[in-house]
Amino acid sequence: MTRTLARTRDELAAFLRSRRERISPEQAGLPASGRRRTPGLRREEVAALAGVGLTWYTWLEQGREIGVSPGFLDSLCRVLRLDATERRHLYLLTYQRAPAEQAQTWCVVPKVIHRLMADMPLRPAYVLNLRWDVLAWNSAADKIFNFADKPAEQRNLLWMLFTDEKMRSLLCAWEQQAIHMLSSFRRDFAHASTQSDVTELVRSLEKVSTEFKHWWNRQDIQGPCQGIRHLDIPSFGNISFEHTTLTVDADRHLHLSYYAPCLEDPAQSAFEGWLLGKAD
């Protein structure tokens, strides 16, 4: 389908005009030129600073059907001094998709998410960031995965998956699950900078796990890491879970992993009793 600005034309015009009018010539690195009839930058000044012709920029501000590139949009963001939220909005108005961004690892979980997990004592849940550090979890998840017993620097789901024997024995059909989870991690890896702690994690795992190194270099890409997961929980036994990942904060790449015992699994009631500390 051909891209069209018809739906966003008026909003795009108003947005660009409001942003150039708030930038003074001095802020843009231009010499002061006395009093102006309108505040901010003129169209011809924005066009010159962004490296395009006046007619072309005028057409953009009018929402005409012209092609725009990510490179130009980033130049325009720089000229208009747009912050990250404004930059995203401009992309959605003109390019009709969010800009490619190199994300940073985030380590703060909103309080309401802590409360949400605490309100689900019978449903294991935990929060991962872009690097797959386990930032928060509820008591049910801790009873299964023993997150609290791990040093903070090792409380990383990918690290545990490939270096922790307890995690390996917990996941039934470990190899199949590990390959699928690694494929899911690769999608998050694509958001990270080449000089980041996410890349450092991958390099560290390549040194300590031949399986990780082999599967990582295969470049496998699969669908979302959700569905059925079979666990063999010490002191309890085998049980099957439906599991999925929910986005907590898209901009900060925080995701909540949620597990619910399969309704048809006969161990469901016993599992809930086990979580509550009740005897069989």
Backbone as CSV, one residue per row, in Angstrom:
resi,resn,N_x,N_y,N_z,CA_x,CA_y,CA_z,C_x,C_y,C_z
1,MET,0.849,-1.197,0.000,0.000,0.000,0.000,0.883,1.246,0.000
2,THR,0.559,2.213,-0.831,1.347,3.440,-0.944,1.195,4.290,0.317
3,ARG,2.312,4.801,0.795,2.291,5.658,1.975,1.567,6.952,1.648
4,THR,0.776,7.423,2.578,0.070,8.687,2.371,0.100,9.509,3.652
5,LEU,0.213,10.827,3.463,0.203,11.734,4.605,-1.164,12.381,4.795
6,ALA,-2.157,11.921,4.034,-3.470,12.569,4.101,-4.029,12.562,5.520
7,ARG,-3.870,11.431,6.223,-4.454,11.303,7.554,-3.755,12.187,8.578
8,THR,-2.461,12.433,8.387,-1.685,13.161,9.398,-1.271,14.554,8.934
9,ARG,-1.747,14.989,7.763,-1.271,16.246,7.170,-1.418,17.432,8.124
10,ASP,-2.603,17.630,8.678,-2.842,18.793,9.535,-2.003,18.733,10.805
11,GLU,-1.918,17.546,11.406,-1.148,17.429,12.641,0.337,17.606,12.383
12,LEU,0.832,17.071,11.267,2.239,17.229,10.911,2.573,18.701,10.721
13,ALA,1.734,19.429,9.996,1.973,20.856,9.765,2.014,21.620,11.081
14,ALA,1.055,21.346,11.957,0.999,22.052,13.242,2.198,21.699,14.114
15,PHE,2.604,20.430,14.087,3.723,19.990,14.921,5.025,20.645,14.463
16,LEU,5.318,20.599,13.171,6.558,21.188,12.668,6.588,22.699,12.894
17,ARG,5.471,23.344,12.652,5.426,24.795,12.842,5.656,25.162,14.321
18,SER,5.038,24.417,15.225,5.199,24.729,16.650,6.633,24.511,17.109
19,ARG,7.295,23.509,16.543,8.657,23.214,16.984,9.670,24.197,16.408
20,ARG,9.487,24.635,15.173,10.448,25.625,14.649,10.220,26.991,15.275
21,GLU,8.989,27.292,15.683,8.711,28.595,16.278,9.268,28.726,17.703
22,ARG,9.583,27.612,18.320,10.112,27.702,19.675,11.647,27.780,19.699
23,ILE,12.311,27.616,18.535,13.772,27.652,18.452,14.205,29.041,17.992
24,SER,15.021,29.695,18.780,15.524,31.011,18.379,16.692,30.845,17.417
25,PRO,16.970,31.849,16.594,18.139,31.774,15.705,19.427,31.495,16.478
26,GLU,19.551,32.130,17.639,20.762,31.935,18.436,20.910,30.474,18.866
27,GLN,19.805,29.837,19.261,19.846,28.431,19.661,20.250,27.531,18.503
28,ALA,19.901,27.942,17.289,20.234,27.146,16.105,21.614,27.474,15.557
29,GLY,22.334,28.378,16.215,23.661,28.747,15.761,23.680,29.795,14.683
30,LEU,22.565,30.521,14.523,22.487,31.588,13.522,22.670,32.943,14.195
31,PRO,23.167,33.928,13.473,23.314,35.259,14.061,21.954,35.905,14.310
32,ALA,21.856,36.697,15.361,20.618,37.422,15.650,20.334,38.407,14.528
33,SER,19.056,38.538,14.161,18.719,39.408,13.032,17.640,40.419,13.393
34,GLY,17.638,40.855,14.625,16.661,41.870,15.027,15.282,41.286,15.240
35,ARG,14.301,42.190,15.261,12.926,41.768,15.516,12.362,40.982,14.327
36,ARG,11.512,39.988,14.642,10.876,39.185,13.616,9.358,39.272,13.780
37,ARG,8.663,39.149,12.666,7.207,39.206,12.742,6.634,37.958,13.430
38,THR,7.307,36.829,13.293,6.895,35.594,13.957,8.070,35.046,14.754
39,PRO,7.787,34.351,15.852,8.890,33.829,16.680,9.577,32.648,16.020
40,GLY,10.773,32.379,16.492,11.469,31.165,16.073,12.142,31.261,14.729
41,LEU,12.366,30.067,14.143,13.055,29.965,12.859,12.078,30.097,11.697
42,ARG,12.583,30.619,10.595,11.805,30.649,9.361,11.974,29.306,8.642
43,ARG,11.053,29.031,7.725,11.139,27.784,6.975,12.460,27.666,6.223
44,GLU,12.896,28.785,5.603,14.127,28.717,4.818,15.344,28.421,5.696
45,GLU,15.297,28.850,6.959,16.402,28.577,7.875,16.411,27.105,8.281
46,VAL,15.238,26.546,8.556,15.157,25.122,8.885,15.645,24.290,7.705
47,ALA,15.198,24.658,6.507,15.597,23.909,5.317,17.114,23.932,5.132
48,ALA,17.714,25.120,5.272,19.158,25.240,5.088,19.916,24.434,6.138
49,LEU,19.483,24.518,7.393,20.170,23.798,8.468,20.020,22.282,8.332
50,ALA,18.880,21.846,7.755,18.642,20.409,7.574,19.215,19.888,6.261
51,GLY,19.692,20.797,5.404,20.334,20.381,4.161,19.387,20.031,3.042
52,VAL,18.212,20.682,3.000,17.266,20.438,1.910,16.810,21.769,1.330
53,GLY,16.145,21.710,0.184,15.648,22.923,-0.437,14.420,23.467,0.270
54,LEU,14.202,24.777,0.132,13.064,25.422,0.782,11.744,24.849,0.273
55,THR,11.636,24.649,-1.032,10.382,24.129,-1.584,10.080,22.743,-1.019
56,TRP,11.097,21.920,-0.961,10.906,20.551,-0.463,10.463,20.575,0.993
57,TYR,11.123,21.401,1.808,10.726,21.456,3.220,9.317,22.030,3.372
58,THR,8.996,23.028,2.574,7.650,23.605,2.631,6.605,22.554,2.300
59,TRP,6.875,21.743,1.284,5.946,20.662,0.948,5.783,19.688,2.110
60,LEU,6.889,19.389,2.790,6.793,18.487,3.948,5.900,19.093,5.019
61,GLU,6.120,20.373,5.315,5.343,21.011,6.364,3.875,21.130,5.963
62,GLN,3.604,21.090,4.680,2.222,21.112,4.195,1.618,19.719,4.074
63,GLY,2.449,18.692,4.351,1.943,17.318,4.298,1.740,16.778,2.905
64,ARG,2.498,17.308,1.935,2.353,16.804,0.572,2.966,15.411,0.449
65,GLU,2.623,14.723,-0.627,3.079,13.348,-0.837,4.515,13.333,-1.354
66,ILE,5.464,13.470,-0.461,6.879,13.406,-0.820,7.537,12.331,0.025
67,GLY,8.630,11.784,-0.484,9.338,10.758,0.257,10.307,11.362,1.265
68,VAL,10.388,10.758,2.423,11.347,11.206,3.439,12.192,10.020,3.871
69,SER,13.442,10.286,4.166,14.357,9.228,4.606,14.624,9.365,6.094
70,PRO,15.019,8.265,6.753,15.386,8.360,8.162,16.524,9.346,8.400
71,GLY,17.471,9.425,7.437,18.584,10.358,7.593,18.119,11.800,7.645
72,PHE,17.194,12.142,6.755,16.670,13.511,6.781,15.896,13.776,8.068
73,LEU,15.055,12.827,8.475,14.262,13.034,9.685,15.166,13.235,10.902
74,ASP,16.257,12.498,10.961,17.182,12.683,12.084,17.848,14.056,12.022
75,SER,18.163,14.543,10.815,18.713,15.898,10.680,17.696,16.939,11.124
76,LEU,16.450,16.729,10.750,15.392,17.657,11.153,15.199,17.646,12.666
77,CYS,15.270,16.473,13.257,15.172,16.371,14.725,16.288,17.157,15.394
78,ARG,17.481,17.083,14.816,18.613,17.817,15.381,18.388,19.323,15.267
79,VAL,17.941,19.791,14.108,17.709,21.218,13.899,16.633,21.734,14.840
80,LEU,15.567,20.972,14.987,14.440,21.409,15.817,14.608,21.043,17.286
81,ARG,15.751,20.414,17.604,16.096,20.067,18.982,14.987,19.231,19.640
82,LEU,14.548,18.195,18.936,13.500,17.323,19.452,14.071,16.324,20.444
83,ASP,13.314,16.060,21.502,13.736,15.021,22.437,13.276,13.663,21.906
84,ALA,13.545,12.589,22.649,13.266,11.238,22.159,11.785,11.029,21.880
85,THR,10.931,11.562,22.736,9.490,11.392,22.551,9.002,12.151,21.329
86,GLU,9.501,13.373,21.153,9.110,14.171,19.988,9.641,13.541,18.688
87,ARG,10.843,13.003,18.742,11.418,12.349,17.565,10.547,11.169,17.131
88,ARG,10.129,10.385,18.092,9.269,9.241,17.782,7.958,9.714,17.149
89,HIS,7.411,10.801,17.685,6.151,11.322,17.172,6.315,11.801,15.728
90,LEU,7.424,12.477,15.430,7.664,12.945,14.065,7.763,11.766,13.101
91,TYR,8.451,10.713,13.506,8.561,9.529,12.658,7.186,8.932,12.365
92,LEU,6.354,8.856,13.391,5.032,8.267,13.205,4.168,9.126,12.283
93,LEU,4.350,10.444,12.343,3.570,11.337,11.489,4.007,11.285,10.030
94,THR,5.296,11.093,9.797,5.810,11.194,8.430,6.210,9.846,7.833
95,TYR,6.899,9.063,8.609,7.440,7.796,8.123,6.500,6.642,8.431
96,GLN,5.553,6.906,9.335,4.512,5.968,9.730,5.057,4.703,10.367
97,ARG,6.200,4.809,11.000,6.697,3.753,11.881,7.710,4.376,12.810
98,ALA,7.917,3.733,13.938,8.826,4.282,14.941,10.257,4.249,14.427
99,PRO,11.119,5.178,14.887,12.516,5.184,14.435,13.299,4.029,15.020
100,ALA,14.335,3.621,14.305,15.250,2.626,14.851,16.085,3.291,15.933
101,GLU,16.133,2.674,17.088,16.868,3.257,18.199,17.744,2.195,18.842
102,GLN,18.917,2.588,19.283,19.779,1.687,20.031,19.442,1.860,21.505
103,ALA,18.816,0.835,22.051,18.303,0.942,23.409,19.399,0.725,24.443
104,GLN,19.159,1.252,25.616,20.057,1.072,26.747,19.378,0.184,27.784
105,THR,20.181,-0.500,28.578,19.643,-1.352,29.617,19.004,-0.504,30.705
106,TRP,17.807,-0.886,31.101,17.060,-0.182,32.148,16.955,-1.086,33.364
107,CYS,17.068,-0.519,34.550,17.136,-1.349,35.750,16.132,-0.974,36.826
108,VAL,15.152,-0.148,36.508,14.167,0.271,37.497,12.793,-0.225,37.061
109,VAL,12.131,-0.968,37.950,10.800,-1.500,37.665,9.760,-0.632,38.362
110,PRO,8.726,-0.182,37.657,7.695,0.638,38.304,7.080,-0.065,39.511
111,LYS,6.757,0.714,40.528,6.208,0.146,41.761,4.929,-0.630,41.506
112,VAL,4.122,-0.155,40.563,2.853,-0.830,40.307,3.065,-2.239,39.762
113,ILE,4.193,-2.480,39.084,4.483,-3.823,38.579,4.869,-4.752,39.726
114,HIS,5.608,-4.218,40.703,5.884,-5.003,41.913,4.572,-5.406,42.576
115,ARG,3.664,-4.458,42.655,2.370,-4.730,43.294,1.577,-5.753,42.492
116,LEU,1.602,-5.620,41.171,0.896,-6.561,40.318,1.381,-7.982,40.559
117,MET,2.690,-8.185,40.616,3.224,-9.526,40.822,2.895,-10.048,42.210
118,ALA,2.947,-9.184,43.204,2.613,-9.597,44.567,1.159,-10.018,44.686
119,ASP,0.313,-9.435,43.857,-1.113,-9.775,43.864,-1.403,-11.091,43.146
120,MET,-0.364,-11.738,42.608,-0.528,-13.027,41.916,0.327,-14.094,42.598
121,PRO,0.063,-14.433,43.857,0.932,-15.355,44.594,0.959,-16.768,44.028
122,LEU,-0.033,-17.133,43.212,-0.085,-18.486,42.662,0.332,-18.540,41.200
123,ARG,0.828,-17.426,40.679,1.254,-17.367,39.284,2.672,-16.821,39.209
124,PRO,3.656,-17.675,38.942,5.039,-17.198,38.842,5.179,-16.093,37.805
125,ALA,5.877,-15.028,38.183,6.087,-13.900,37.272,7.387,-13.200,37.619
126,TYR,8.063,-12.697,36.603,9.293,-11.937,36.811,9.460,-10.936,35.682
127,VAL,10.297,-9.924,35.915,10.510,-8.846,34.950,11.945,-8.894,34.440
128,LEU,12.096,-8.816,33.114,13.408,-8.789,32.473,13.611,-7.450,31.774
129,ASN,14.876,-7.017,31.713,15.196,-5.846,30.908,15.777,-6.296,29.574
130,LEU,16.326,-5.366,28.814,16.861,-5.670,27.489,17.960,-6.720,27.546
131,ARG,18.722,-6.717,28.604,19.845,-7.657,28.772,19.398,-8.994,29.348
132,TRP,18.148,-9.076,29.714,17.548,-10.232,30.371,18.012,-10.386,31.819
133,ASP,18.417,-9.289,32.440,18.607,-9.306,33.883,17.248,-9.463,34.540
134,VAL,17.176,-10.273,35.575,15.922,-10.459,36.301,15.852,-9.352,37.341
135,LEU,15.003,-8.366,37.103,14.955,-7.169,37.946,13.991,-7.309,39.115
136,ALA,12.941,-8.087,38.930,11.927,-8.231,39.975,11.205,-9.550,39.756
137,TRP,10.656,-10.082,40.827,9.959,-11.356,40.744,9.014,-11.484,41.936
138,ASN,8.064,-12.391,41.833,7.195,-12.634,42.978,7.627,-13.913,43.689
139,SER,6.973,-14.217,44.784,7.385,-15.357,45.614,7.242,-16.672,44.867
140,ALA,6.223,-16.795,44.018,6.038,-18.034,43.266,7.199,-18.270,42.308
141,ALA,7.650,-17.226,41.623,8.780,-17.360,40.704,10.060,-17.685,41.462
142,ASP,10.228,-17.075,42.624,11.444,-17.327,43.401,11.492,-18.761,43.895
143,LYS,10.341,-19.315,44.236,10.310,-20.686,44.733,10.705,-21.677,43.652
144,ILE,10.458,-21.319,42.396,10.818,-22.191,41.278,12.240,-21.936,40.789
145,PHE,12.581,-20.660,40.587,13.845,-20.315,39.930,14.951,-19.896,40.896
146,ASN,14.618,-19.687,42.165,15.623,-19.334,43.184,16.411,-18.076,42.814
147,PHE,15.714,-17.049,42.344,16.389,-15.819,41.960,17.099,-15.155,43.136
148,ALA,16.482,-15.166,44.306,17.039,-14.473,45.467,18.357,-15.071,45.917
149,ASP,18.606,-16.323,45.586,19.853,-16.980,45.996,21.027,-16.644,45.086
150,LYS,20.748,-15.986,43.970,21.810,-15.681,43.018,22.455,-14.336,43.337
151,PRO,23.783,-14.231,43.187,24.406,-12.907,43.260,23.821,-12.022,42.172
152,ALA,23.735,-10.743,42.413,23.100,-9.825,41.467,23.711,-9.926,40.071
153,GLU,25.035,-10.096,40.000,25.683,-10.125,38.688,25.384,-11.411,37.918
154,GLN,24.861,-12.446,38.606,24.503,-13.691,37.937,22.995,-13.875,37.824
155,ARG,22.239,-12.888,38.261,20.776,-12.979,38.215,20.297,-12.506,36.845
156,ASN,20.690,-13.292,35.869,20.393,-13.000,34.472,19.853,-14.287,33.862
157,LEU,18.687,-14.224,33.224,18.028,-15.443,32.772,18.856,-16.184,31.731
158,LEU,19.498,-15.455,30.825,20.308,-16.109,29.798,21.546,-16.757,30.416
159,TRP,22.173,-16.064,31.342,23.347,-16.624,32.026,22.969,-17.889,32.800
160,MET,21.851,-17.830,33.520,21.382,-18.992,34.263,21.065,-20.145,33.317
161,LEU,20.482,-19.835,32.169,20.074,-20.861,31.217,21.254,-21.690,30.732
162,PHE,22.417,-21.048,30.570,23.565,-21.757,30.001,24.663,-22.098,31.002
163,THR,24.598,-21.616,32.220,25.680,-21.892,33.173,25.205,-22.527,34.469
164,ASP,23.915,-22.563,34.721,23.375,-23.048,35.992,22.787,-24.451,35.790
165,GLU,23.386,-25.440,36.432,22.913,-26.813,36.291,21.496,-26.987,36.830
166,LYS,21.134,-26.223,37.836,19.782,-26.320,38.377,18.754,-25.834,37.358
167,MET,19.081,-24.784,36.631,18.188,-24.304,35.586,18.095,-25.325,34.457
168,ARG,19.200,-25.930,34.130,19.206,-26.935,33.061,18.301,-28.116,33.425
169,SER,18.384,-28.571,34.671,17.563,-29.709,35.082,16.105,-29.317,35.296
170,LEU,15.852,-28.029,35.557,14.483,-27.559,35.763,13.673,-27.616,34.477
171,LEU,14.301,-27.256,33.352,13.603,-27.202,32.068,13.596,-28.574,31.407
172,CYS,12.422,-29.141,31.259,12.312,-30.405,30.543,12.534,-30.137,29.056
173,ALA,13.265,-31.027,28.406,13.697,-30.790,27.022,14.503,-29.496,26.980
174,TRP,15.560,-29.438,27.800,16.340,-28.209,27.960,16.865,-27.676,26.633
175,GLU,17.404,-28.552,25.799,18.010,-28.079,24.555,16.985,-27.355,23.681
176,GLN,15.828,-27.934,23.523,14.786,-27.307,22.711,14.370,-25.962,23.288
177,GLN,14.194,-25.917,24.610,13.794,-24.672,25.256,14.902,-23.626,25.157
178,ALA,16.144,-24.045,25.350,17.265,-23.105,25.314,17.414,-22.471,23.934
179,ILE,17.267,-23.265,22.877,17.378,-22.743,21.519,16.263,-21.733,21.250
180,HIS,15.057,-22.050,21.697,13.930,-21.155,21.484,14.113,-19.853,22.259
181,MET,14.555,-19.946,23.514,14.755,-18.761,24.329,15.898,-17.902,23.774
182,LEU,16.936,-18.541,23.265,18.056,-17.797,22.687,17.601,-17.028,21.449
183,SER,16.737,-17.641,20.653,16.193,-16.952,19.488,15.390,-15.729,19.912
184,SER,14.651,-15.849,21.002,13.882,-14.719,21.513,14.811,-13.602,21.988
185,PHE,15.898,-13.985,22.662,16.873,-12.997,23.122,17.508,-12.257,21.951
186,ARG,17.701,-12.934,20.842,18.341,-12.302,19.683,17.550,-11.088,19.208
187,ARG,16.233,-11.127,19.343,15.424,-9.976,18.936,15.698,-8.776,19.841
188,ASP,15.921,-9.025,21.132,16.277,-7.933,22.033,17.702,-7.446,21.754
189,PHE,18.579,-8.372,21.439,19.971,-8.022,21.140,20.048,-7.041,19.978
190,ALA,19.132,-7.167,19.020,19.143,-6.300,17.846,18.897,-4.846,18.210
191,HIS,18.282,-4.589,19.373,18.026,-3.215,19.796,19.236,-2.580,20.482
192,ALA,20.194,-3.376,20.883,21.291,-2.876,21.716,22.425,-2.292,20.878
193,SER,23.142,-1.372,21.474,24.328,-0.820,20.849,25.419,-1.884,20.769
194,THR,26.298,-1.741,19.779,27.407,-2.687,19.664,28.387,-2.546,20.815
195,GLN,28.354,-1.401,21.491,29.201,-1.186,22.668,28.286,-1.095,23.892
196,SER,27.800,-2.232,24.335,26.839,-2.230,25.427,27.064,-3.426,26.336
197,ASP,26.393,-3.402,27.496,26.506,-4.531,28.413,25.779,-5.756,27.860
198,VAL,24.865,-5.565,26.908,24.211,-6.700,26.271,25.229,-7.460,25.417
199,THR,26.012,-6.713,24.666,27.062,-7.346,23.860,28.098,-8.016,24.751
200,GLU,28.433,-7.394,25.855,29.386,-7.988,26.795,28.879,-9.314,27.339
201,LEU,27.578,-9.408,27.603,26.997,-10.661,28.080,27.169,-11.763,27.048
202,VAL,26.898,-11.443,25.786,27.049,-12.433,24.727,28.496,-12.898,24.630
203,ARG,29.435,-11.967,24.678,30.849,-12.340,24.577,31.272,-13.215,25.762
204,SER,30.767,-12.912,26.938,31.096,-13.723,28.123,30.538,-15.126,28.000
205,LEU,29.309,-15.251,27.513,28.700,-16.571,27.377,29.394,-17.394,26.294
206,GLU,29.874,-16.746,25.258,30.613,-17.468,24.226,31.871,-18.111,24.793
207,LYS,32.436,-17.510,25.828,33.669,-18.033,26.433,33.403,-19.195,27.382
208,VAL,32.232,-19.210,28.012,31.982,-20.214,29.061,31.056,-21.341,28.609
209,SER,30.366,-21.183,27.485,29.423,-22.209,27.045,29.595,-22.486,25.561
210,THR,30.073,-23.687,25.240,30.225,-24.062,23.830,28.863,-24.181,23.157
211,GLU,27.852,-24.602,23.919,26.504,-24.720,23.345,25.962,-23.344,22.961
212,PHE,26.149,-22.388,23.866,25.701,-21.033,23.547,26.413,-20.524,22.299
213,LYS,27.712,-20.669,22.250,28.480,-20.151,21.117,28.028,-20.788,19.805
214,HIS,27.802,-22.098,19.828,27.392,-22.799,18.612,26.019,-22.334,18.149
215,TRP,25.065,-22.284,19.064,23.702,-21.901,18.685,23.610,-20.425,18.338
216,TRP,24.390,-19.588,19.020,24.365,-18.157,18.712,24.854,-17.904,17.297
217,ASN,25.875,-18.608,16.894,26.445,-18.403,15.561,25.583,-19.002,14.450
218,ARG,24.589,-19.822,14.809,23.677,-20.371,13.795,22.670,-19.334,13.310
219,GLN,22.493,-18.255,14.075,21.607,-17.166,13.662,20.149,-17.612,13.504
220,ASP,19.699,-18.556,14.329,18.314,-19.015,14.236,17.350,-17.940,14.716
221,ILE,16.265,-17.781,13.986,15.207,-16.854,14.368,13.896,-17.628,14.388
222,GLN,13.212,-17.590,15.534,11.937,-18.270,15.668,10.881,-17.273,16.119
223,GLY,9.683,-17.773,16.336,8.587,-16.925,16.771,8.737,-16.528,18.229
224,PRO,7.754,-15.791,18.759,7.798,-15.353,20.157,7.954,-16.529,21.108
225,CYS,8.698,-16.295,22.181,8.967,-17.352,23.162,7.780,-17.444,24.122
226,GLN,6.750,-18.152,23.686,5.577,-18.340,24.516,4.906,-19.647,24.127
227,GLY,4.005,-20.118,24.958,3.352,-21.385,24.673,3.323,-22.250,25.909
228,ILE,3.805,-23.484,25.775,3.821,-24.435,26.891,5.265,-24.683,27.322
229,ARG,5.500,-24.616,28.621,6.822,-24.916,29.168,6.671,-25.974,30.251
230,HIS,7.458,-27.031,30.125,7.407,-28.140,31.076,8.573,-28.009,32.054
231,LEU,8.267,-28.025,33.322,9.284,-27.887,34.355,9.281,-29.104,35.276
232,ASP,10.458,-29.448,35.736,10.629,-30.495,36.742,11.159,-29.819,37.996
233,ILE,10.258,-29.464,38.892,10.599,-28.635,40.044,11.058,-29.504,41.214
234,PRO,12.280,-29.282,41.715,12.733,-30.030,42.885,11.756,-29.870,44.046
235,SER,11.523,-30.922,44.758,10.624,-30.992,45.922,9.152,-30.932,45.533
236,PHE,8.883,-30.832,44.226,7.491,-30.897,43.791,7.297,-31.937,42.698
237,GLY,7.963,-31.786,41.574,7.799,-32.723,40.481,7.501,-32.026,39.175
238,ASN,6.944,-32.763,38.225,6.705,-32.245,36.886,5.364,-31.514,36.800
239,ILE,5.376,-30.413,36.060,4.165,-29.652,35.812,4.347,-28.845,34.538
240,SER,3.249,-28.637,33.836,3.279,-27.880,32.586,2.639,-26.512,32.799
241,PHE,3.261,-25.497,32.204,2.768,-24.124,32.318,2.481,-23.558,30.937
242,GLU,1.436,-22.751,30.862,1.303,-21.808,29.772,2.117,-20.582,30.170
243,HIS,2.897,-20.056,29.254,3.683,-18.880,29.603,3.661,-17.889,28.458
244,THR,3.781,-16.626,28.805,3.797,-15.568,27.810,4.596,-14.397,28.344
245,THR,4.896,-13.460,27.471,5.641,-12.261,27.847,4.793,-11.033,27.547
246,LEU,4.662,-10.170,28.532,3.872,-8.952,28.404,4.795,-7.743,28.491
247,THR,4.555,-6.757,27.658,5.376,-5.543,27.671,4.966,-4.657,28.832
248,VAL,5.920,-4.334,29.686,5.693,-3.433,30.824,5.972,-1.990,30.407
249,ASP,7.084,-1.789,29.703,7.488,-0.463,29.251,8.229,-0.644,27.932
250,ALA,7.581,-0.316,26.825,8.175,-0.544,25.508,9.425,0.305,25.289
251,ASP,9.406,1.560,25.734,10.550,2.447,25.514,11.781,1.992,26.283
252,ARG,11.574,1.396,27.451,12.697,0.942,28.274,12.925,-0.564,28.172
253,HIS,12.179,-1.202,27.284,12.356,-2.626,27.004,12.242,-3.486,28.265
254,LEU,11.214,-3.225,29.041,10.925,-4.044,30.218,9.774,-4.981,29.884
255,HIS,9.961,-6.264,30.207,8.940,-7.263,29.897,8.676,-8.138,31.120
256,LEU,7.422,-8.495,31.283,7.020,-9.364,32.376,6.718,-10.750,31.819
257,SER,7.379,-11.762,32.374,7.109,-13.152,32.002,6.121,-13.740,32.998
258,TYR,5.082,-14.361,32.480,3.971,-14.829,33.307,3.747,-16.320,33.045
259,TYR,3.608,-17.098,34.118,3.384,-18.533,34.024,2.068,-18.888,34.705
260,ALA,1.283,-19.726,34.049,0.047,-20.232,34.642,-0.007,-21.736,34.415
261,PRO,-0.218,-22.539,35.458,-0.310,-23.993,35.260,-1.380,-24.333,34.234
262,CYS,-1.068,-25.257,33.340,-2.049,-25.672,32.344,-3.285,-26.232,33.033
263,LEU,-4.442,-25.826,32.574,-5.690,-26.230,33.224,-5.886,-27.741,33.193
264,GLU,-5.385,-28.382,32.131,-5.574,-29.827,32.012,-4.511,-30.633,32.762
265,ASP,-3.525,-29.952,33.343,-2.481,-30.661,34.081,-3.030,-31.079,35.440
266,PRO,-3.007,-32.383,35.753,-3.554,-32.837,37.040,-2.771,-32.334,38.249
267,ALA,-1.573,-31.806,38.021,-0.757,-31.310,39.129,-1.084,-29.876,39.506
268,GLN,-2.021,-29.237,38.829,-2.298,-27.823,39.060,-2.664,-27.528,40.511
269,SER,-3.624,-28.244,41.058,-4.068,-27.980,42.428,-2.952,-28.255,43.425
270,ALA,-2.223,-29.344,43.191,-1.125,-29.669,44.096,-0.040,-28.604,44.053
271,PHE,0.200,-28.046,42.871,1.204,-26.998,42.736,0.813,-25.764,43.534
272,GLU,-0.436,-25.377,43.434,-0.892,-24.196,44.182,-0.794,-24.438,45.695
273,GLY,-1.105,-25.667,46.127,-0.924,-26.000,47.539,0.529,-25.955,47.958
274,TRP,1.413,-26.409,47.067,2.853,-26.385,47.334,3.346,-24.963,47.489
275,LEU,2.879,-24.079,46.631,3.264,-22.672,46.744,2.835,-22.082,48.074
276,LEU,1.672,-22.495,48.554,1.144,-21.951,49.799,1.680,-22.686,51.033
277,GLY,2.540,-23.692,50.776,3.137,-24.401,51.898,2.229,-25.413,52.528
278,LYS,1.213,-25.855,51.802,0.280,-26.847,52.339,0.781,-28.250,52.024
279,ALA,0.560,-29.136,52.950,0.958,-30.526,52.745,0.000,-31.191,51.764
280,ASP,0.492,-32.247,51.080,-0.363,-32.979,50.127,-1.544,-33.600,50.863
